[in-house]
Amino acid sequence: MRYLNDISLTRHPITSGYSIRKLLHQRWFVVVLALVLTGLGAAVTGVLFKLGIHTLDSWRLELLAILPAWFILPLLGGIGGLISATIISKFAPAAGGSGVTQIINYLRHKEVPMGLNVGIGKLVAGIIAIGSGFPLGPEGPAVQMGGSVAWKMAQWLKAPVAFRRVIVAAGSGAGIAAVFSAPIGGFIYAIEELLNSSRPVILLLVIVTTFWADTWANILQGQGFNLDIDFPVTIHLLPIDFSYLIFLGIVVGLLAQLYSQYVLFMQRLGNDWFKQRFVLRMTTSGIILGSIFSFLPSEFHHVGELKKLIVLGDGNIGLAIGTFVVLFFTTGLAAASGAPGGLFFPMLILGGCIGSACGTWVEMLTGHFPTTYTLAGMGAFVAACTRTPISAMFLAFAPTKNLLILKPVLLACITSFLIARLFNAKSIYERQIELANEEEDKDPGSQSLATNP
């Protein structure tokens, strides 16, 4: 089928710098137009995704003001899981899960459905799932939506098949840039995780697309070119802080490895219990998640705000540890359900909780609080789970826009990355792909939605 990954039809891999330069020389207008439309498409889908989630989340909070949490949260979780899973199973089976593994598979020349129906299915189903209470993030869907838009743009413009691999990776990085306001992070992620390439011409194509997507996202959200700083942090770094950051990296690396193992365990468990019953799997998960959150304090009813509470908090170690424990188990359950949501956002919050708690302990012992600890923990957790320390550093940098944060965050990221690699050299996404392949080997005729999140 032409709808499937037709990159397999070409005999020459896209990573050839010569073929890209030749394409730029012969059909430069097509390349420029594809990059412009891809960046714009990634920005539009990313902004719509965040806006949709915010709208549903606000409506859910309004209902909580008039109805008891023990009733409304399980109800909305179950209904949201049911509707989201039905949309995926009926209209876009490839839209289940985070979306990152699907793009990685495509770039590895596997047959993965692409196109606008996948992007639209991901958009609608993801908004419903996350807006109804699944504690996942928008970045995984943004990666798949951006990649799907890029694939379609290249097809419409009749770009050579070989060019589509680069444009899909660029679109995926543009999705990260649009939802995180992190063009550098999106660019590095596309190169570090998706393409594994450092050819100058490919770097140029990817960086143009990611920065263009971030620019359009700012314009569409009415921000223009103003510097939007989510978490203003005063950097006060002492020489002793570097030893603290190494210690933090070790702690985060161990906990991130444990988290990866937990997510994979829950995924296997779901595969065994629910088999191909994806709608039942997501509906049940939504009810369970809603029930768990209904018995927690009101801060946990708006998971998106927990990140700000942790980063800008007053050293509340109880809140940090409690948030870590709750999100450790609930985000793992949500990811294992096959819900269309990403893991980057949960990873950032989990790492921020560890950083905040460790920073408070250091302050209690020494009287000095390392100001970079929370953000360093956020980046370190992502680095340990995804095995992309450079991308993680720039994602942690994005909320502050403060270049001084880069060095301490990178130290923690590299440390946690090395610690995690001692246990397993593969990222959580690579292990999810292996698990999906194992399930396919057991049942070759199946295309399980839940086994490829």
C-alpha positions as CSV (number, residue, x, y, z in Angstrom):
1,M,0.0,0.0,0.0
2,R,1.3,3.5,-0.9
3,Y,-0.3,4.7,2.3
4,L,2.3,2.8,4.3
5,N,5.9,3.8,4.8
6,D,7.0,4.0,1.2
7,I,10.5,4.9,2.3
8,S,11.1,1.2,1.9
9,L,10.6,1.6,-1.8
10,T,13.7,3.6,-2.3
11,R,17.1,2.0,-2.6
12,H,19.0,5.1,-1.5
13,P,18.8,6.2,2.2
14,I,17.9,9.8,2.8
15,T,20.9,10.3,5.1
16,S,23.1,10.7,2.0
17,G,24.2,14.3,2.2
18,Y,24.8,14.3,-1.6
19,S,21.2,13.4,-2.4
20,I,19.9,16.2,-0.2
21,R,22.2,18.8,-1.8
22,K,21.2,17.6,-5.2
23,L,17.6,17.9,-4.3
24,L,18.2,21.5,-3.0
25,H,19.9,22.4,-6.2
26,Q,17.3,21.0,-8.5
27,R,14.0,21.6,-6.6
28,W,14.9,24.2,-4.0
29,F,11.4,25.7,-4.1
30,V,9.7,22.4,-3.3
31,V,12.1,21.9,-0.4
32,V,11.5,25.4,1.0
33,L,7.8,25.2,0.6
34,A,7.7,21.8,2.3
35,L,9.7,23.1,5.3
36,V,7.5,26.2,5.6
37,L,4.3,24.2,5.5
38,T,5.6,21.6,7.8
39,G,6.6,24.2,10.4
40,L,3.2,25.9,10.1
41,G,1.4,22.6,10.3
42,A,3.3,21.5,13.4
43,A,2.6,24.8,15.1
44,V,-1.1,24.8,14.3
45,T,-1.6,21.2,15.6
46,G,0.5,21.9,18.7
47,V,-1.4,25.0,19.6
48,L,-4.7,23.4,18.9
49,F,-3.7,20.4,21.1
50,K,-2.7,22.6,24.0
51,L,-5.8,24.8,23.6
52,G,-8.1,21.8,23.5
53,I,-6.6,20.2,26.6
54,H,-6.8,23.5,28.5
55,T,-10.5,23.9,27.5
56,L,-11.5,20.4,28.6
57,D,-9.3,20.7,31.8
58,S,-11.1,24.0,32.7
59,W,-14.5,22.4,32.1
60,R,-13.5,19.5,34.3
61,L,-12.4,21.8,37.1
62,E,-15.7,23.7,36.9
63,L,-17.6,20.4,37.3
64,L,-15.5,19.6,40.3
65,A,-16.6,22.9,41.9
66,I,-20.2,21.7,41.9
67,L,-20.0,17.9,42.0
68,P,-18.0,15.6,44.3
69,A,-14.6,14.4,43.0
70,W,-15.3,10.7,43.8
71,F,-18.2,10.9,41.3
72,I,-17.0,13.2,38.5
73,L,-13.3,12.1,38.1
74,P,-13.9,8.4,37.6
75,L,-16.9,9.2,35.4
76,L,-15.0,11.6,33.1
77,G,-11.9,9.3,33.1
78,G,-14.0,6.4,31.9
79,I,-16.0,8.3,29.3
80,G,-12.8,10.0,28.1
81,G,-11.0,6.7,27.8
82,L,-14.0,5.2,26.0
83,I,-14.3,8.0,23.4
84,S,-10.6,8.4,22.8
85,A,-10.0,4.7,22.3
86,T,-13.1,4.4,20.0
87,I,-11.8,7.2,17.8
88,I,-8.4,5.5,17.6
89,S,-9.7,2.0,16.9
90,K,-12.2,3.1,14.3
91,F,-10.5,5.9,12.4
92,A,-6.7,6.0,13.1
93,P,-5.3,2.8,14.7
94,A,-1.7,4.1,14.4
95,A,-2.6,7.1,16.6
96,G,-2.5,5.1,19.9
97,G,0.3,5.6,22.4
98,S,2.8,8.4,22.8
99,G,3.6,8.7,19.1
100,V,7.4,8.7,19.5
101,T,7.8,5.0,18.9
102,Q,5.8,5.2,15.7
103,I,8.0,8.0,14.3
104,I,11.2,6.0,15.4
105,N,9.8,3.0,13.6
106,Y,9.1,5.0,10.4
107,L,12.6,6.4,10.4
108,R,14.0,2.9,10.7
109,H,12.2,2.0,7.5
110,K,9.3,0.1,9.1
111,E,5.8,0.1,7.6
112,V,4.0,2.7,9.7
113,P,0.8,4.5,8.6
114,M,1.3,8.2,8.1
115,G,-0.8,11.0,6.8
116,L,-3.4,13.6,8.0
117,N,-5.9,11.0,9.3
118,V,-3.2,9.8,11.8
119,G,-2.5,13.4,12.8
120,I,-6.1,14.4,13.1
121,G,-6.9,11.2,15.0
122,K,-4.0,11.9,17.4
123,L,-5.2,15.5,17.9
124,V,-8.8,14.7,18.8
125,A,-8.2,11.5,20.7
126,G,-5.3,13.0,22.6
127,I,-7.2,16.1,23.6
128,I,-10.1,13.9,24.9
129,A,-7.8,11.5,26.8
130,I,-5.5,14.1,28.5
131,G,-8.4,16.6,29.0
132,S,-10.4,13.9,30.8
133,G,-7.7,13.1,33.3
134,F,-5.0,10.9,31.8
135,P,-1.8,12.4,33.4
136,L,0.2,12.5,30.2
137,G,1.8,15.3,28.2
138,P,1.2,16.8,24.7
139,E,4.8,16.3,23.4
140,G,4.5,12.7,22.2
141,P,1.4,13.4,20.2
142,A,3.0,16.6,18.9
143,V,6.0,14.5,17.6
144,Q,3.6,12.2,15.7
145,M,1.3,15.0,14.5
146,G,4.2,17.1,13.3
147,G,5.7,14.0,11.5
148,S,2.3,13.1,10.0
149,V,1.8,16.7,8.7
150,A,5.4,16.7,7.3
151,W,4.8,13.4,5.5
152,K,1.6,14.7,3.9
153,M,3.2,18.0,2.9
154,A,6.0,16.1,1.1
155,Q,3.5,13.8,-0.6
156,W,1.3,16.7,-1.8
157,L,4.4,18.5,-3.2
158,K,5.5,15.3,-4.9
159,A,8.9,15.5,-3.1
160,P,11.1,12.5,-3.7
161,V,10.5,9.6,-1.4
162,A,14.0,9.8,-0.1
163,F,13.4,13.3,1.2
164,R,10.5,12.3,3.4
165,R,12.6,10.8,6.1
166,V,14.3,14.1,6.8
167,I,11.1,16.1,6.6
168,V,9.3,13.7,8.9
169,A,12.1,14.0,11.5
170,A,12.1,17.8,11.1
171,G,8.3,17.9,11.5
172,S,8.6,15.7,14.7
173,G,11.2,18.1,16.1
174,A,9.0,21.0,15.1
175,G,6.2,19.5,17.2
176,I,8.4,19.4,20.3
177,A,9.4,23.1,19.5
178,A,5.8,24.2,19.2
179,V,4.5,22.6,22.5
180,F,7.5,23.4,24.7
181,S,8.5,26.7,23.1
182,A,11.9,25.0,22.8
183,P,13.2,25.3,19.2
184,I,16.7,24.3,20.2
185,G,15.3,21.3,22.1
186,G,13.2,20.2,19.2
187,F,16.1,20.6,16.8
188,I,18.5,18.6,19.0
189,Y,15.9,15.9,19.7
190,A,15.3,15.4,15.9
191,I,19.0,15.0,15.4
192,E,20.0,13.1,18.6
193,E,17.1,10.7,18.9
194,L,15.4,10.5,15.5
195,L,17.9,11.0,12.7
196,N,21.3,10.2,14.4
197,S,22.8,12.5,11.8
198,S,25.3,15.4,11.9
199,R,25.5,16.2,8.2
200,P,25.4,20.0,7.8
201,V,22.7,20.1,5.1
202,I,20.4,17.9,7.2
203,L,21.1,20.1,10.3
204,L,20.1,23.1,8.2
205,L,16.8,21.6,7.1
206,V,15.8,20.5,10.6
207,I,16.8,23.7,12.4
208,V,14.9,25.9,9.9
209,T,11.7,23.8,10.4
210,T,11.9,23.7,14.2
211,F,12.5,27.4,14.6
212,W,9.8,28.2,12.1
213,A,7.3,26.1,14.0
214,D,8.2,27.8,17.3
215,T,7.8,31.2,15.7
216,W,4.4,30.4,14.3
217,A,3.4,28.9,17.6
218,N,4.2,32.1,19.4
219,I,2.3,34.1,16.8
220,L,-0.7,31.9,16.9
221,Q,-0.8,32.2,20.7
222,G,-0.6,36.0,20.6
223,Q,2.9,36.0,22.1
224,G,4.7,37.5,19.0
225,F,8.4,37.6,19.6
226,N,8.3,38.5,23.3
227,L,10.4,36.5,25.6
228,D,8.1,34.3,27.5
229,I,9.7,33.1,30.7
230,D,7.6,30.5,32.6
231,F,9.9,30.0,35.6
232,P,12.2,33.0,36.5
233,V,15.1,31.5,38.4
234,T,18.0,33.4,40.1
235,I,21.1,31.4,39.4
236,H,23.5,31.3,42.4
237,L,26.0,28.5,41.8
238,L,28.8,27.6,44.2
239,P,31.7,25.2,43.5
240,I,30.3,22.7,46.0
241,D,27.0,22.7,44.0
242,F,28.7,20.6,41.3
243,S,29.2,17.7,43.7
244,Y,25.6,18.1,44.7
245,L,24.5,17.9,41.1
246,I,26.5,14.8,40.5
247,F,24.8,13.2,43.5
248,L,21.4,14.3,42.1
249,G,22.3,12.8,38.8
250,I,23.0,9.4,40.4
251,V,19.7,9.5,42.4
252,V,17.7,10.5,39.4
253,G,19.4,7.9,37.1
254,L,18.5,5.1,39.5
255,L,14.9,6.3,39.9
256,A,14.4,6.9,36.2
257,Q,15.6,3.3,35.5
258,L,13.1,2.1,38.0
259,Y,10.4,4.2,36.3
260,S,11.2,2.8,32.9
261,Q,11.0,-0.8,34.2
262,Y,7.7,0.0,35.9
263,V,6.1,1.4,32.7
264,L,7.3,-1.6,30.7
265,F,6.0,-4.0,33.4
266,M,2.5,-2.3,33.3
267,Q,2.5,-2.4,29.6
268,R,3.2,-6.2,29.6
269,L,0.6,-6.7,32.2
270,G,-2.0,-4.8,30.2
271,N,-1.1,-6.9,27.1
272,D,-1.7,-10.1,29.1
273,W,-4.9,-8.9,30.7
274,F,-6.7,-7.1,27.8
275,K,-5.1,-8.6,24.7
276,Q,-6.7,-6.8,21.7
277,R,-9.5,-5.2,23.7
278,F,-8.1,-1.6,23.4
279,V,-11.3,0.2,24.1
280,L,-11.9,-1.8,27.3
281,R,-8.3,-1.2,28.3
282,M,-8.4,2.6,28.0
283,T,-11.9,2.8,29.6
284,T,-10.8,0.7,32.6
285,S,-7.6,2.7,33.0
286,G,-9.6,6.0,32.9
287,I,-11.9,4.9,35.7
288,I,-9.0,3.7,37.8
289,L,-7.0,6.9,37.3
290,G,-10.1,9.0,38.1
291,S,-10.7,7.0,41.2
292,I,-7.1,7.5,42.4
293,F,-7.1,11.2,41.8
294,S,-10.5,11.7,43.5
295,F,-9.1,10.7,46.8
296,L,-6.1,13.1,46.5
297,P,-5.9,16.8,47.4
298,S,-7.2,19.3,45.0
299,E,-3.7,20.2,43.7
300,F,-3.7,16.8,41.9
301,H,-6.9,17.5,40.1
302,H,-5.0,19.9,37.8
303,V,-1.8,17.9,37.0
304,G,-0.6,20.6,34.6
305,E,-0.1,23.0,37.4
306,L,1.9,20.6,39.5
307,K,5.0,21.5,37.5
308,K,4.8,25.1,38.5
309,L,4.0,24.2,42.1
310,I,7.2,22.1,42.3
311,V,9.5,24.5,40.5
312,L,8.2,27.7,42.2
313,G,7.4,26.0,45.5
314,D,8.7,27.0,48.9
315,G,10.6,23.8,49.6
316,N,7.6,21.7,50.6
317,I,9.3,18.4,50.7
318,G,6.1,16.6,51.5
319,L,4.4,17.9,48.3
320,A,7.5,17.0,46.2
321,I,7.7,13.4,47.5
322,G,3.9,12.9,47.4
323,T,3.7,14.2,43.9
324,F,6.5,11.9,42.8
325,V,4.9,8.8,44.3
326,V,1.5,9.6,42.8
327,L,2.7,10.4,39.3
328,F,5.2,7.6,39.3
329,F,2.4,5.1,39.5
330,T,-0.4,6.9,37.7
331,T,1.6,8.1,34.6
332,G,2.9,4.6,34.2
333,L,-0.6,3.2,34.3
334,A,-1.8,5.9,31.8
335,A,1.1,5.2,29.4
336,A,0.6,1.4,29.6
337,S,-3.1,1.9,28.6
338,G,-2.0,3.0,25.2
339,A,-3.6,6.4,25.7
340,P,-2.5,9.1,23.1
341,G,-0.3,11.1,25.4
342,G,3.4,11.7,25.9
343,L,5.9,10.8,28.6
344,F,8.2,13.8,28.5
345,F,5.8,15.9,30.6
346,P,5.5,13.3,33.4
347,M,9.3,12.8,33.2
348,L,9.9,16.5,33.7
349,I,7.6,16.6,36.7
350,L,9.0,13.5,38.3
351,G,12.6,14.8,37.9
352,G,11.5,18.2,39.3
353,C,10.1,16.5,42.4
354,I,13.3,14.6,43.0
355,G,15.4,17.8,42.5
356,S,13.2,19.8,44.8
357,A,13.2,17.2,47.5
358,C,17.0,16.6,47.3
359,G,17.6,20.4,47.2
360,T,15.5,20.8,50.4
361,W,17.5,18.0,52.1
362,V,20.8,19.7,51.1
363,E,19.5,23.0,52.6
364,M,18.5,21.2,55.8
365,L,22.0,19.7,56.1
366,T,24.2,22.6,54.9
367,G,22.0,25.7,55.0
368,H,22.5,26.2,51.3
369,F,19.9,25.5,48.6
370,P,21.2,24.8,45.1
371,T,19.0,27.0,43.0
372,T,19.5,24.8,39.9
373,Y,18.5,21.6,41.6
374,T,14.8,21.4,40.5
375,L,15.4,22.2,36.8
376,A,18.5,19.9,36.8
377,G,16.4,17.1,38.1
378,M,13.8,17.7,35.4
379,G,16.4,17.4,32.6
380,A,18.2,14.5,34.3
381,F,15.1,12.4,34.5
382,V,14.4,12.9,30.8
383,A,18.0,12.2,29.9
384,A,18.0,8.9,31.9
385,C,14.8,7.6,30.4
386,T,15.3,8.7,26.8
387,R,19.1,8.5,26.6
388,T,19.2,12.0,25.0
389,P,21.1,14.2,27.5
390,I,21.6,17.1,25.1
391,S,17.9,17.3,24.2
392,A,17.0,17.0,27.9
393,M,19.3,19.8,28.8
394,F,17.6,22.2,26.4
395,L,14.1,21.1,27.4
396,A,14.9,22.0,31.0
397,F,16.4,25.3,29.8
398,A,13.3,26.3,27.8
399,P,11.2,27.5,30.8
400,T,13.8,29.8,32.1
401,K,15.6,31.1,28.9
402,N,18.6,31.5,31.2
403,L,21.9,30.4,29.6
404,L,23.5,30.1,33.0
405,I,21.3,27.0,33.7
406,L,22.9,25.0,30.9
407,K,26.1,23.9,32.6
408,P,24.6,22.6,35.9
409,V,21.7,21.0,34.1
410,L,24.1,19.2,31.6
411,L,26.2,17.9,34.5
412,A,23.1,16.3,36.1
413,C,21.9,15.0,32.7
414,I,25.2,13.4,31.8
415,T,25.5,11.8,35.2
416,S,22.0,10.3,35.2
417,F,22.4,9.2,31.6
418,L,25.6,7.3,32.5
419,I,24.0,5.7,35.5
420,A,21.0,4.6,33.6
421,R,23.1,3.1,30.8
422,L,24.8,0.9,33.4
423,F,21.5,-1.0,33.7
424,N,20.4,-0.8,30.0
425,A,21.8,0.9,27.0
426,K,18.4,1.4,25.4
427,S,15.9,4.1,25.9
428,I,12.4,3.5,27.2
429,Y,11.1,4.0,23.6
430,E,13.5,1.4,22.2
431,R,12.4,-1.1,24.8
432,Q,8.7,-0.3,24.1
433,I,9.4,-1.1,20.4
434,E,11.0,-4.4,21.4
435,L,8.0,-5.2,23.5
436,A,5.7,-4.4,20.6
437,N,7.8,-6.7,18.4
438,E,7.5,-9.5,20.9
439,E,3.7,-9.1,20.9
440,E,3.6,-9.2,17.1
441,D,5.7,-12.4,17.1
442,K,3.2,-14.0,19.4
443,D,0.3,-13.0,17.2
444,P,1.6,-12.1,13.7
445,G,-1.8,-11.2,12.4
446,S,-2.5,-8.6,15.0
447,Q,-1.7,-4.9,15.1
448,S,-2.1,-4.2,18.8
449,L,-2.8,-0.6,19.6
450,A,-1.8,-0.9,23.2
451,T,1.5,-2.6,22.6
452,N,3.1,0.3,20.8
453,P,2.7,3.3,23.0
